[in-house]
Amino acid sequence: MTYEFTNDWFAAHAKVVWDYIVPQVGISAALEVGSYEGASACYLIDTLAKDRPIELHCIDTWHGGIEHADSNTDMTAVERRFQDNTKRAIAAAAHPVNLTVHRGASDSMLAKLLVEGRRNSFDFIYIDGSHMADDVLCDAVLAFRLLKVGGTIAFDDYLWFETLPEGKDPLRCPKTAIDAFVNLHFRKLDVLPAPLMQLFATKLSD
C-alpha cells in the first residue's frame, strides 16, 4: 500500500519494535493519542485487519505542538493526509475497520470516552501527542483507565527533547512524565523490553 507521508520516523524507528510487540498483544480495539499523518494508524489497520475486524480511535487537534510553532508546518495539509491515508488503508483491509476520529484536545477526548463507559475497553493505547510533560502525564493517567487489564500502553518519544538556548527543559519533554507515570503505577505495570525511543508496558491491574 502506498501512503503519503512527509517523514519516515515511524518506519525508520518504531516499526521494527511494533513488528515484534504488536502481534503478541492480541489487539481488537486500539486507541492512539496523536495521529499526525496516520503512519501508526495505517500500520495498525494494515497489520491487524488482515486477521480480524478492528476498532480504532484516533485523537488529535491537528493544530500541532510546541515543536511545530516555528516550523511553518501546514497542519491542515497534515490532517488531509491523515484522512486520505487512513481511507486507503481501510479500503484495502481484509476485515472491517471501525475508525473513530476524535478531533480535539486529548484530555477532553479521553475524559469523554471514560464518561461514555469505555473504561477497560482497549487492548492497545499509543501515546504520541503533546511533548509537554504535564500533557503526557495527563494522557497517561486517563489512558490507563481506558486500557484493559492485560492490554499494552505505548509511549513514543521517550528520549525526545528540544535543543533550547538554555539547554534541556524537563517540562518540555515526555520522559519526565513517562517516568513519573511508570513509578506511580509500578505495581500495576510490567515494562516490556524495547529500544529507549519508545516505552511499552502491560497493564497488570486497575
C-alpha positions as semicolon CSV with decimal commas, in nm:
position;residue;x (nm);y (nm);z (nm)
1;M;0,000;0,000;0,000
2;T;0,130;0,346;-0,094
3;Y;0,073;0,629;0,152
4;E;0,159;0,998;0,156
5;F;0,393;1,065;0,449
6;T;0,630;1,361;0,468
7;N;0,865;1,191;0,716
8;D;0,976;0,834;0,781
9;W;1,014;0,845;1,159
10;F;0,765;0,566;1,226
11;A;0,903;0,337;0,957
12;A;1,265;0,407;1,046
13;H;1,246;0,394;1,427
14;A;0,923;0,239;1,553
15;K;0,815;-0,023;1,301
16;V;1,076;-0,284;1,389
17;V;0,964;-0,277;1,754
18;W;0,594;-0,279;1,665
19;D;0,654;-0,576;1,434
20;Y;0,776;-0,766;1,740
21;I;0,534;-0,642;2,010
22;V;0,200;-0,573;1,835
23;P;0,135;-0,936;1,723
24;Q;0,179;-1,051;2,084
25;V;-0,085;-0,817;2,226
26;G;-0,397;-0,959;2,056
27;I;-0,543;-0,624;1,955
28;S;-0,906;-0,585;1,853
29;A;-0,961;-0,236;1,997
30;A;-0,687;0,029;1,983
31;L;-0,661;0,398;2,065
32;E;-0,393;0,649;1,978
33;V;-0,329;0,999;2,107
34;G;-0,156;1,197;1,835
35;S;-0,219;1,078;1,480
36;Y;-0,044;1,338;1,259
37;E;-0,042;1,192;0,904
38;G;-0,165;0,848;1,012
39;A;0,152;0,639;0,994
40;S;0,084;0,446;1,314
41;A;-0,290;0,423;1,244
42;C;-0,225;0,280;0,897
43;Y;0,025;0,034;1,043
44;L;-0,240;-0,093;1,287
45;I;-0,501;-0,122;1,013
46;D;-0,261;-0,299;0,774
47;T;-0,133;-0,536;1,041
48;L;-0,443;-0,617;1,243
49;A;-0,728;-0,606;0,991
50;K;-0,562;-0,884;0,792
51;D;-0,687;-1,128;1,057
52;R;-0,990;-0,977;1,230
53;P;-1,231;-0,683;1,245
54;I;-1,081;-0,399;1,447
55;E;-1,190;-0,084;1,626
56;L;-0,951;0,212;1,615
57;H;-0,986;0,552;1,782
58;C;-0,757;0,840;1,681
59;I;-0,729;1,160;1,887
60;D;-0,563;1,476;1,754
61;T;-0,624;1,850;1,739
62;W;-0,430;1,885;1,414
63;H;-0,307;2,219;1,547
64;G;0,048;2,095;1,600
65;G;0,258;2,101;1,914
66;I;0,530;2,325;2,053
67;E;0,781;2,176;1,810
68;H;0,568;2,294;1,516
69;A;0,534;2,655;1,632
70;D;0,827;2,785;1,428
71;S;0,831;2,524;1,153
72;N;0,556;2,666;0,929
73;T;0,401;2,319;0,912
74;D;0,066;2,328;0,730
75;M;-0,145;2,132;0,978
76;T;-0,450;2,148;0,751
77;A;-0,249;1,953;0,493
78;V;-0,130;1,714;0,765
79;E;-0,490;1,639;0,864
80;R;-0,585;1,590;0,498
81;R;-0,304;1,337;0,459
82;F;-0,425;1,154;0,770
83;Q;-0,774;1,130;0,623
84;D;-0,651;1,017;0,282
85;N;-0,403;0,765;0,422
86;T;-0,649;0,600;0,660
87;K;-0,914;0,581;0,387
88;R;-0,666;0,394;0,167
89;A;-0,577;0,157;0,449
90;I;-0,941;0,083;0,532
91;A;-1,029;0,029;0,165
92;A;-0,752;-0,231;0,134
93;A;-0,825;-0,408;0,464
94;A;-0,940;-0,771;0,453
95;H;-1,172;-0,723;0,752
96;P;-1,394;-0,433;0,865
97;V;-1,227;-0,136;1,036
98;N;-1,437;0,080;1,266
99;L;-1,236;0,404;1,274
100;T;-1,349;0,687;1,502
101;V;-1,164;1,017;1,478
102;H;-1,181;1,249;1,780
103;R;-1,074;1,596;1,671
104;G;-0,993;1,785;1,989
105;A;-0,768;1,811;2,292
106;S;-0,663;1,474;2,428
107;D;-0,765;1,544;2,789
108;S;-1,120;1,625;2,678
109;M;-1,145;1,336;2,433
110;L;-1,005;1,077;2,675
111;A;-1,234;1,201;2,952
112;K;-1,528;1,185;2,710
113;L;-1,451;0,819;2,636
114;L;-1,447;0,747;3,010
115;V;-1,781;0,924;3,057
116;E;-1,921;0,717;2,770
117;G;-1,837;0,398;2,960
118;R;-1,520;0,294;2,776
119;R;-1,317;0,218;3,089
120;N;-1,115;-0,104;3,040
121;S;-1,212;-0,114;2,670
122;F;-0,887;-0,104;2,475
123;D;-0,623;-0,370;2,414
124;F;-0,361;-0,120;2,297
125;I;-0,314;0,254;2,358
126;Y;-0,040;0,462;2,195
127;I;0,055;0,799;2,346
128;D;0,221;1,024;2,087
129;G;0,057;1,364;2,127
130;S;0,191;1,669;2,308
131;H;0,554;1,658;2,421
132;M;0,483;1,879;2,723
133;A;0,538;1,676;3,039
134;D;0,212;1,778;3,207
135;D;0,012;1,687;2,895
136;V;0,187;1,350;2,863
137;L;0,116;1,267;3,227
138;C;-0,250;1,362;3,190
139;D;-0,280;1,148;2,876
140;A;-0,115;0,853;3,052
141;V;-0,334;0,866;3,362
142;L;-0,659;0,889;3,163
143;A;-0,546;0,628;2,909
144;F;-0,459;0,382;3,186
145;R;-0,825;0,381;3,290
146;L;-0,933;0,308;2,934
147;L;-0,685;0,020;2,895
148;K;-0,792;-0,338;2,965
149;V;-0,607;-0,542;3,222
150;G;-0,358;-0,736;3,011
151;G;-0,351;-0,460;2,748
152;T;-0,045;-0,264;2,642
153;I;0,023;0,109;2,668
154;A;0,298;0,251;2,449
155;F;0,472;0,587;2,469
156;D;0,656;0,750;2,181
157;D;0,950;0,993;2,207
158;Y;1,074;0,865;2,541
159;L;1,411;1,036;2,491
160;W;1,286;1,329;2,279
161;F;1,392;1,678;2,382
162;E;1,424;2,021;2,227
163;T;1,754;2,196;2,177
164;L;1,688;2,523;2,356
165;P;1,925;2,817;2,417
166;E;1,920;2,748;2,791
167;G;1,956;2,370;2,749
168;K;1,708;2,089;2,809
169;D;1,380;2,177;2,982
170;P;1,244;1,877;3,178
171;L;0,893;2,017;3,144
172;R;0,919;2,020;2,764
173;C;0,998;1,653;2,707
174;P;0,793;1,334;2,755
175;K;1,048;1,136;2,962
176;T;0,979;1,324;3,285
177;A;0,608;1,243;3,266
178;I;0,652;0,884;3,146
179;D;0,892;0,808;3,431
180;A;0,650;0,963;3,683
181;F;0,359;0,759;3,545
182;V;0,552;0,432;3,549
183;N;0,685;0,497;3,901
184;L;0,337;0,578;4,036
185;H;0,193;0,264;3,875
186;F;0,490;0,032;3,926
187;R;0,277;-0,238;4,096
188;K;0,024;-0,224;3,814
189;L;0,258;-0,229;3,512
190;D;0,513;-0,460;3,357
191;V;0,756;-0,263;3,140
192;L;0,847;-0,453;2,824
193;P;1,197;-0,461;2,673
194;A;1,220;-0,214;2,384
195;P;1,462;0,045;2,245
196;L;1,459;0,362;2,452
197;M;1,292;0,588;2,196
198;Q;0,965;0,415;2,290
199;L;0,839;0,261;2,612
200;F;0,583;-0,022;2,629
201;A;0,411;-0,157;2,940
202;T;0,145;-0,419;3,007
203;K;-0,134;-0,332;3,249
204;L;-0,139;-0,587;3,533
205;S;-0,431;-0,450;3,735
206;D;-0,657;-0,148;3,779
